[in-house]
């Protein structure tokens, strides 16, 4: 039986572990933290479920359908569309096909033009066709340039596209490759946006359980300190050397599925991207239930990025809060120098101007997640420069969204590709 060591217990590493073990390999996965999941994990604070930053699952992602049991995740769904907010103003912009009950509100929304609504519907019908087999295609232009070419108004860009896609790409300037827009727009048109009732960490927990069921061993609290090709000369593709604090291992192959910066240090592959977009997500609560009139929709800040978006988490997933409490998350883009308290004050001030009819003086800051590396940057044509799965020397392979694109889809897909590449090239199973 061939032995494979995997460094990193995020989604990519867990998918690779399950697939390799299912092929008959003897798989050991090492995760430096005590908890698996990488960037997709959850914790409990004072009885509230808090994800590591605001994250959602697009159910139409092909890798999500392939790798996860969505029924077992007990998903809670956001409503399509969003509430556009600025001082003393709120409006609803929803997908009339996905949420027909909001069609009238959306029709009379003046934050975007009628032509914008018609162009959006046309784009939905165009990109949604054949979505099951849709592949990611870089456009070689930015999202802003792409939407400009399609004729969308500046009103649409500033009031909706900047905050909404700023939340998806962490890039409110819309300078991300337009391929990200096309792919995610198609997935949003074809499926739902949801969180598991037990938090986003339930995704990693399910993947880990299935990997163990397939025979993989998962060791947490153990870092991989070095990875290298194990052979030399004619045998340079045979085996790998993996060092942990406790031992040096000589498996038949190794898969590096750590974060991009660690992967670059471990493998020496300079093509691994290390420039990043960050964000700060803050969680707020009140000890009594409070309904904002956004329902289960995101709130978009049409005026700025402090915060960029607010998510009514306890309305979407009451299990996140329990006992009738309210839980909101607010996400600010970038890596601001402002203190947690200063950012929290900006969030409260924004909510007061958006909802002047509500008393929000009992809104308490529960926790702050500062995530300086939330996504690697994805400028136009970024995929031309990404590393290949087999770029490292010898029997060492890469698994991470940085080999595909920065999303749950990219991470899971990379785990599948890494495992299949290892099996095909080395006949390890």
Helices and strands as residue ranges (DSSP letters): E 3-7, H 11-22, E 26-31, E 42-45, E 48-51, E 57-58, H 62-67, H 70-73, E 75-77, E 82-86, E 89-93, G 100-102, H 103-107, H 114-128, G 131-133, H 143-149, H 154-156, I 157-161, H 162-169, H 178-190, E 193-196, H 201-213, E 217-220, E 224-229, G 233-235, E 240-244, E 248-249, E 253-256, H 260-267, E 276-286, E 298-301, E 309-311, H 313-316, G 318-320, E 326-333, H 340-354, E 364-376, G 382-385, E 396-398, G 401-403, H 408-426
